[in-house]
């Protein structure tokens, strides 16, 4: 950042400074591998805050302002949000007692009694 050659004014589609959603999506693997859990938590929290403040799911985020750059609908940004919210434990998952009748966790087969009904 103190390097006089560092460009702080990012063009709209810069790969030389803006944080990429796809890179953020892959980051947890390496943060965890190198024992950087606190840094990962900080990174995930900042991404979730930025996504919540944005009206779009764009490809990249300006690291100075936290504003997203680019058009809406970039699926890795959506995946970053879903993954990081889950990893941070922001949304509580229902327990068996809280789950409405008839609902079952994904991948759980129906009970034999329910499966036999027409």
Backbone as CSV, one residue per row, in Angstrom:
resi,resn,N_x,N_y,N_z,CA_x,CA_y,CA_z,C_x,C_y,C_z
1,UNK,0.833,-1.193,0.000,0.000,0.000,0.000,0.873,1.250,0.000
2,UNK,2.025,1.203,0.652,2.900,2.375,0.674,3.767,2.470,-0.585
3,UNK,3.722,1.460,-1.436,4.474,1.470,-2.688,3.892,2.548,-3.595
4,UNK,4.721,3.494,-4.081,4.192,4.560,-4.938,3.595,4.031,-6.246
5,UNK,3.964,2.815,-6.650,3.409,2.234,-7.867,2.053,1.577,-7.668
6,UNK,1.611,1.464,-6.413,0.328,0.821,-6.133,-0.816,1.743,-6.540
7,UNK,-1.729,1.243,-7.358,-2.859,2.033,-7.846,-4.052,1.815,-6.928
8,UNK,-4.432,2.863,-6.199,-5.573,2.738,-5.293,-6.897,3.025,-5.990
9,UNK,-6.855,3.757,-7.086,-8.081,4.047,-7.839,-8.333,2.884,-8.790
10,UNK,-9.227,1.999,-8.412,-9.469,0.791,-9.192,-10.383,1.055,-10.381
11,UNK,-9.996,0.568,-11.571,-10.934,0.634,-12.695,-12.097,-0.329,-12.455
12,UNK,-13.166,-0.212,-13.222,-14.384,-0.995,-12.993,-14.154,-2.505,-13.006
13,UNK,-13.283,-3.016,-13.841,-13.068,-4.460,-13.887,-11.585,-4.765,-13.702
14,UNK,-11.085,-4.482,-12.523,-9.667,-4.670,-12.226,-9.421,-6.013,-11.561
15,UNK,-8.410,-6.706,-12.043,-7.981,-7.942,-11.386,-6.727,-7.661,-10.564
16,UNK,-6.374,-6.401,-10.410,-5.159,-6.033,-9.705,-5.395,-5.363,-8.372
17,UNK,-6.524,-5.540,-7.774,-6.736,-4.903,-6.485,-8.055,-5.254,-5.837
18,UNK,-9.090,-5.345,-6.645,-10.401,-5.657,-6.070,-10.419,-7.097,-5.569
19,UNK,-11.150,-7.324,-4.494,-11.276,-8.676,-3.940,-12.318,-9.443,-4.751
20,UNK,-11.979,-10.632,-5.174,-12.843,-11.441,-6.023,-13.686,-12.403,-5.190
21,UNK,-14.962,-12.506,-5.507,-15.858,-13.411,-4.779,-15.406,-14.866,-4.915
22,UNK,-14.946,-15.252,-6.079,-14.515,-16.635,-6.281,-13.297,-16.969,-5.408
23,UNK,-12.396,-16.011,-5.251,-11.243,-16.212,-4.372,-11.699,-16.324,-2.923
24,UNK,-12.647,-15.484,-2.528,-13.178,-15.545,-1.156,-13.837,-16.898,-0.896
25,UNK,-14.521,-17.424,-1.893,-15.194,-18.716,-1.748,-14.182,-19.838,-1.498
26,UNK,-13.018,-19.729,-2.107,-11.982,-20.761,-1.960,-11.077,-20.531,-0.747
27,UNK,-11.096,-19.341,-0.195,-10.175,-18.971,0.885,-10.285,-19.826,2.146
28,UNK,-11.475,-20.231,2.594,-11.544,-20.994,3.853,-10.663,-22.242,3.876
29,UNK,-10.557,-22.913,2.761,-9.729,-24.133,2.725,-8.302,-23.836,3.175
30,UNK,-7.757,-22.740,2.676,-6.355,-22.436,2.967,-6.203,-21.733,4.308
31,UNK,-7.133,-20.902,4.683,-7.065,-20.282,6.012,-7.068,-21.374,7.082
32,UNK,-7.942,-22.347,6.921,-8.027,-23.442,7.889,-6.769,-24.314,7.843
33,UNK,-6.282,-24.587,6.646,-5.081,-25.418,6.488,-3.883,-24.811,7.216
34,UNK,-3.759,-23.498,7.153,-2.623,-22.818,7.775,-2.927,-22.299,9.181
35,UNK,-4.054,-22.723,9.759,-4.368,-22.360,11.137,-4.715,-20.899,11.348
36,UNK,-5.348,-20.292,10.376,-5.693,-18.869,10.450,-7.196,-18.675,10.670
37,UNK,-7.745,-19.379,11.657,-9.181,-19.338,11.919,-9.721,-17.964,12.261
38,UNK,-8.996,-17.197,13.078,-9.468,-15.852,13.448,-9.481,-14.930,12.233
39,UNK,-8.448,-15.022,11.410,-8.404,-14.209,10.195,-9.535,-14.600,9.249
40,UNK,-9.817,-15.885,9.163,-10.911,-16.357,8.315,-12.241,-15.806,8.810
41,UNK,-12.449,-15.855,10.116,-13.689,-15.329,10.689,-13.852,-13.842,10.344
42,UNK,-12.767,-13.087,10.436,-12.809,-11.660,10.089,-13.157,-11.477,8.610
43,UNK,-12.484,-12.232,7.747,-12.744,-12.143,6.309,-14.207,-12.463,5.994
44,UNK,-14.714,-13.548,6.572,-16.100,-13.954,6.303,-17.083,-12.909,6.817
45,UNK,-16.823,-12.360,7.994,-17.707,-11.336,8.558,-17.755,-10.117,7.661
46,UNK,-16.609,-9.680,7.171,-16.569,-8.495,6.293,-17.294,-8.744,4.975
47,UNK,-17.148,-9.940,4.403,-17.856,-10.257,3.164,-19.367,-10.275,3.389
48,UNK,-19.808,-10.885,4.477,-21.247,-10.939,4.764,-21.784,-9.526,4.967
49,UNK,-21.075,-8.684,5.702,-21.508,-7.295,5.905,-21.622,-6.564,4.574
50,UNK,-20.630,-6.740,3.706,-20.638,-6.057,2.410,-21.783,-6.549,1.530
51,UNK,-22.020,-7.838,1.526,-23.104,-8.384,0.701,-24.455,-7.895,1.211
52,UNK,-24.634,-7.854,2.524,-25.897,-7.365,3.080,-26.132,-5.894,2.753
53,UNK,-25.064,-5.125,2.623,-25.182,-3.699,2.316,-25.357,-3.433,0.826
54,UNK,-25.198,-4.451,0.005,-25.245,-4.283,-1.447,-26.572,-4.756,-2.027
55,UNK,-27.048,-4.061,-3.060,-28.274,-4.523,-3.717,-28.015,-5.610,-4.769
56,UNK,-26.736,-5.962,-4.998,-26.407,-6.940,-6.042,-25.412,-7.983,-5.532
57,UNK,-25.332,-9.094,-6.250,-24.298,-10.111,-6.042,-23.323,-9.962,-7.207
58,UNK,-22.293,-9.141,-7.031,-21.365,-8.853,-8.120,-20.071,-9.654,-7.966
59,UNK,-19.236,-9.585,-9.001,-18.016,-10.387,-9.070,-16.945,-9.943,-8.085
60,UNK,-16.800,-8.655,-7.894,-15.699,-8.179,-7.072,-16.122,-7.034,-6.171
61,UNK,-15.303,-6.797,-5.156,-15.592,-5.772,-4.171,-14.371,-4.871,-4.026
62,UNK,-14.611,-3.588,-3.967,-13.532,-2.634,-3.774,-13.023,-2.772,-2.339
63,UNK,-11.739,-3.107,-2.144,-11.239,-3.342,-0.783,-11.179,-2.083,0.077
64,UNK,-11.238,-0.908,-0.538,-11.173,0.345,0.220,-12.547,0.796,0.682
65,UNK,-13.567,0.559,-0.139,-14.902,1.085,0.180,-15.895,0.003,0.588
66,UNK,-15.627,-1.244,0.222,-16.576,-2.321,0.505,-17.732,-2.356,-0.477
67,UNK,-17.649,-1.581,-1.551,-18.720,-1.542,-2.549,-18.453,-2.577,-3.638
68,UNK,-19.532,-3.229,-4.077,-19.411,-4.214,-5.142,-19.303,-3.536,-6.490
69,UNK,-18.557,-4.177,-7.382,-18.306,-3.659,-8.719,-18.818,-4.690,-9.713
70,UNK,-19.617,-4.247,-10.661,-20.091,-5.145,-11.702,-21.580,-5.400,-11.618
71,UNK,-22.089,-6.131,-12.607,-23.530,-6.398,-12.668,-23.968,-7.444,-11.644
72,UNK,-25.257,-7.517,-11.440,-25.873,-8.453,-10.502,-25.889,-9.867,-11.083
73,UNK,-25.997,-10.840,-10.190,-26.217,-12.211,-10.623,-24.976,-13.073,-10.697
74,UNK,-23.888,-12.677,-10.048,-22.659,-13.473,-10.079,-22.778,-14.564,-9.022
75,UNK,-22.953,-15.807,-9.475,-23.272,-16.893,-8.550,-22.201,-17.162,-7.484
76,UNK,-20.883,-17.020,-7.748,-19.939,-17.216,-6.650,-20.163,-16.250,-5.483
77,UNK,-20.622,-15.034,-5.754,-20.919,-14.099,-4.662,-22.098,-14.607,-3.839
78,UNK,-23.076,-15.188,-4.514,-24.206,-15.776,-3.789,-23.733,-16.940,-2.923
79,UNK,-22.855,-17.763,-3.484,-22.315,-18.904,-2.739,-21.455,-18.453,-1.561
80,UNK,-20.708,-17.367,-1.734,-19.926,-16.802,-0.628,-20.868,-16.462,0.523
81,UNK,-21.968,-15.804,0.204,-22.918,-15.403,1.242,-23.488,-16.623,1.968
82,UNK,-23.984,-17.583,1.219,-24.589,-18.779,1.826,-23.549,-19.542,2.655
83,UNK,-22.370,-19.745,2.097,-21.321,-20.491,2.791,-20.863,-19.778,4.058
84,UNK,-20.621,-18.468,3.962,-20.093,-17.737,5.110,-21.139,-17.577,6.206
85,UNK,-22.394,-17.367,5.838,-23.461,-17.299,6.846,-23.535,-18.627,7.592
86,UNK,-23.417,-19.722,6.858,-23.447,-21.040,7.486,-22.229,-21.248,8.388
87,UNK,-21.043,-20.949,7.885,-19.815,-21.151,8.661,-19.775,-20.285,9.922
88,UNK,-20.328,-19.068,9.825,-20.340,-18.168,10.976,-21.443,-18.516,11.970
89,UNK,-22.360,-19.390,11.552,-23.452,-19.779,12.447,-24.468,-18.672,12.653
90,UNK,-24.630,-17.821,11.662,-25.540,-16.681,11.786,-26.991,-17.137,11.842
91,UNK,-27.351,-18.116,11.028,-28.715,-18.646,11.040,-28.742,-19.945,11.811
92,UNK,-29.663,-20.044,12.724,-29.800,-21.256,13.517,-30.544,-22.298,12.698
93,UNK,-30.040,-23.508,12.701,-30.720,-24.608,12.016,-31.751,-25.208,12.962
94,UNK,-32.911,-25.591,12.446,-33.919,-26.182,13.331,-33.485,-27.556,13.829
95,UNK,-33.805,-27.828,15.066,-33.552,-29.159,15.613,-34.754,-30.027,15.286
96,UNK,-34.682,-31.307,15.617,-35.813,-32.196,15.357,-37.071,-31.706,16.058
97,UNK,-36.939,-31.169,17.261,-38.119,-30.677,17.989,-38.719,-29.448,17.339
98,UNK,-37.870,-28.599,16.751,-38.352,-27.363,16.142,-38.880,-27.576,14.729
99,UNK,-38.515,-28.691,14.101,-38.893,-28.945,12.723,-40.387,-29.222,12.647
100,UNK,-41.103,-28.553,11.740,-42.543,-28.810,11.605,-42.808,-30.272,11.255
101,UNK,-43.957,-30.769,11.649,-44.346,-32.151,11.349,-44.270,-32.407,9.852
102,UNK,-43.790,-33.573,9.503,-43.727,-33.945,8.088,-42.429,-33.538,7.420
103,UNK,-41.747,-32.538,7.970,-40.474,-32.128,7.382,-39.379,-33.062,7.867
104,UNK,-38.411,-33.290,7.024,-37.277,-34.115,7.414,-36.018,-33.503,6.818
105,UNK,-34.893,-33.732,7.433,-33.651,-33.177,6.894,-33.391,-33.681,5.477
106,UNK,-32.713,-32.864,4.693,-32.374,-33.261,3.327,-31.599,-34.565,3.353
107,UNK,-31.946,-35.462,2.467,-31.253,-36.732,2.361,-31.780,-37.821,3.278
108,UNK,-32.667,-37.468,4.197,-33.215,-38.481,5.103,-34.398,-39.153,4.427
109,UNK,-34.397,-40.476,4.314,-35.510,-41.157,3.641,-36.777,-41.079,4.491
110,UNK,-37.935,-41.144,3.851,-39.176,-41.139,4.619,-39.273,-42.398,5.462
111,UNK,-40.001,-42.288,6.562,-40.171,-43.468,7.415,-41.000,-44.498,6.661
112,UNK,-40.856,-45.793,6.970,-41.601,-46.841,6.261,-43.114,-46.631,6.329
113,UNK,-43.622,-46.152,7.450,-45.070,-45.941,7.585,-45.548,-44.881,6.605
114,UNK,-44.775,-43.792,6.452,-45.160,-42.722,5.531,-45.006,-43.177,4.081
115,UNK,-43.970,-43.953,3.808,-43.723,-44.406,2.437,-44.803,-45.370,1.963
116,UNK,-45.422,-46.112,2.880,-46.422,-47.109,2.505,-47.775,-46.482,2.200
117,UNK,-47.996,-45.239,2.663,-49.295,-44.594,2.412,-49.454,-44.241,0.941
118,UNK,-50.696,-44.366,0.419,-50.915,-43.999,-0.988,-50.888,-42.510,-1.183
